[in-house]
Amino acid sequence: MSKIETNTIDTVSGTTNLTIGSSNASTVTFESGASTGHNYPAFLAYQTGTQTISTATPTKIQFNTELFDTDGMYDHSTNYRFTPTKAGKYVVGAKIKYNNTDSARLYTMIYKNGSEYERTEKRNDSGGTDPDPISNLIIDFNGSSDYVEVYGLQESGGNVDTNVATVTRMYFFAYRIGA
């Protein structure tokens, strides 16, 4: 192992990008002084239209609008799933905002490869407030076929709509944290 010590590393004249590493190693690229490649791929999607969730029926949530998607790995129009092509560990999170419900159990569930992977429950005993269970976890992706989706589940005895009044009410996100 060698060690390099220096005060300044600069780009070649006429360029703005400096890359440390090679194609067969982990790389960090600095573009106009800012590092890139950290926590990428990444996306954040939200829902723009109300979706009805039937009682006791897991329903895929249609997060149909992207706030950002650094590498185009979130499908916001067909499958509503994130399929990263870069292997590693990712922070994945989702929040579902349900409209007023009394005496209901409400769930936000993250599915990996078509099966339930994690769920968060919130029980709304009374009062008709808008409950919003949030799920966050770290998932290891293989970089080729692994994908995640978000499902909602509610047990109120009737239909319940999602509440999408603002972007922060319902969201689905992921970002890479390392190998």
C-alpha positions in Angstrom: 0.0 0.0 0.0 1.4 3.4 -1.0 0.6 6.7 0.4 0.4 10.0 -1.5 0.4 13.3 0.4 -0.2 16.6 -1.3 -1.9 20.0 -0.8 -3.4 20.4 -4.3 -4.7 18.1 -7.1 -6.0 19.9 -10.1 -7.7 18.9 -13.3 -6.0 19.0 -16.7 -6.2 22.4 -18.3 -9.5 23.0 -20.1 -11.5 20.4 -18.1 -13.7 20.6 -15.0 -13.9 16.9 -13.9 -11.4 15.1 -11.8 -11.8 11.3 -11.4 -10.1 9.3 -8.7 -10.0 5.6 -9.5 -10.4 3.6 -12.6 -13.0 1.5 -14.4 -12.1 -1.6 -12.4 -12.1 0.2 -9.0 -14.5 2.4 -7.0 -14.3 5.9 -8.4 -15.2 9.3 -7.1 -15.7 12.1 -9.6 -15.5 15.8 -8.8 -17.4 18.0 -11.1 -16.7 21.7 -10.8 -15.5 21.1 -7.3 -18.5 19.0 -6.0 -18.1 15.2 -5.5 -20.6 13.0 -7.3 -21.3 9.3 -7.1 -22.0 9.3 -3.4 -25.4 7.9 -2.5 -26.2 7.2 -6.1 -28.3 5.8 -7.6 -31.1 7.6 -5.8 -34.7 8.6 -6.4 -37.7 10.2 -4.7 -41.2 9.7 -6.0 -44.5 10.9 -4.8 -48.2 10.4 -5.7 -50.2 13.1 -7.4 -53.7 11.5 -7.5 -55.8 9.9 -4.9 -55.7 6.1 -4.8 -58.4 3.9 -3.2 -57.3 1.1 -1.0 -59.8 -1.6 -0.4 -60.1 -3.1 3.1 -57.8 -6.1 3.8 -56.3 -6.0 0.3 -52.6 -5.2 -0.2 -52.5 -2.6 -2.9 -49.4 -1.4 -4.8 -49.1 2.3 -4.4 -48.7 4.3 -7.6 -46.0 6.8 -6.9 -46.3 8.4 -10.3 -44.2 11.5 -10.2 -40.4 11.8 -9.6 -38.9 14.6 -7.7 -35.6 13.2 -8.8 -34.2 10.0 -10.2 -30.4 10.2 -10.7 -30.0 7.2 -12.9 -33.5 6.5 -14.3 -33.9 3.4 -12.2 -37.4 4.1 -10.8 -40.4 3.2 -13.0 -43.0 5.9 -12.3 -45.5 5.0 -15.0 -45.9 1.2 -15.2 -44.6 -1.0 -12.4 -43.9 1.8 -9.8 -40.7 0.0 -8.7 -37.1 0.8 -8.1 -34.6 -1.6 -9.8 -31.0 -0.4 -9.2 -28.4 -1.8 -11.6 -25.6 -1.0 -9.2 -25.2 -3.6 -6.5 -24.9 -2.6 -2.9 -26.8 -1.6 0.3 -29.5 1.0 0.0 -31.6 3.0 2.4 -35.2 2.5 1.3 -38.2 4.4 2.7 -41.8 5.1 2.1 -44.7 6.9 3.7 -48.4 6.5 2.9 -50.9 9.1 4.0 -54.4 7.7 4.4 -57.5 9.9 4.6 -59.5 10.2 7.7 -60.2 6.8 9.2 -61.6 5.8 12.6 -60.8 2.4 14.3 -58.5 1.1 11.5 -55.1 -0.5 11.2 -53.0 1.0 8.5 -49.8 -0.3 7.0 -47.0 0.8 4.8 -45.3 -2.3 3.3 -42.1 -2.5 1.3 -41.9 -5.5 -1.0 -38.6 -6.9 -2.4 -38.9 -9.0 -5.6 -42.6 -9.4 -5.2 -42.8 -10.5 -1.6 -43.4 -8.5 1.6 -40.1 -7.6 3.1 -41.0 -5.1 5.8 -44.2 -3.5 7.2 -45.0 -0.6 9.5 -48.4 -0.5 11.3 -50.2 2.5 12.7 -53.5 2.1 14.5 -56.0 4.9 14.4 -58.4 4.3 17.3 -60.5 7.4 16.9 -60.5 11.1 16.1 -60.4 10.9 12.3 -56.9 12.2 11.9 -54.8 11.4 8.9 -52.5 8.6 10.0 -49.3 8.0 8.1 -47.2 4.9 8.8 -43.6 5.3 7.6 -41.2 2.4 6.7 -37.4 2.8 6.5 -34.8 0.1 6.3 -31.6 -1.0 4.6 -31.8 -3.5 1.7 -29.0 -5.3 -0.1 -29.5 -5.3 -3.9 -27.7 -7.6 -6.4 -27.4 -4.9 -9.1 -29.4 -6.8 -11.7 -32.8 -8.2 -10.9 -33.6 -7.1 -7.4 -36.4 -4.5 -7.1 -38.6 -2.9 -4.4 -42.2 -1.6 -4.4 -44.5 -0.1 -1.9 -47.9 -1.5 -0.9 -50.6 -0.1 1.3 -52.9 -2.2 3.5 -55.8 -1.0 5.6 -58.2 -2.8 7.8 -61.1 -0.4 8.3 -64.0 -2.5 6.9 -64.4 -0.2 3.9 -62.4 1.7 1.3 -59.9 4.3 2.3 -58.3 6.9 -0.1 -54.8 8.1 0.0 -54.2 11.8 0.9 -51.9 13.6 -1.6 -52.5 17.2 -0.8 -48.7 17.9 -0.7 -45.6 16.2 -1.9 -44.5 15.4 1.7 -47.7 13.5 2.4 -46.8 10.4 0.4 -43.4 9.4 -0.9 -41.1 6.5 -1.8 -37.3 6.9 -1.9 -34.0 5.0 -2.0 -30.3 5.8 -2.2 -27.1 3.7 -2.2 -24.9 3.9 0.9 -22.2 1.4 -0.1 -21.1 -1.9 -1.4 
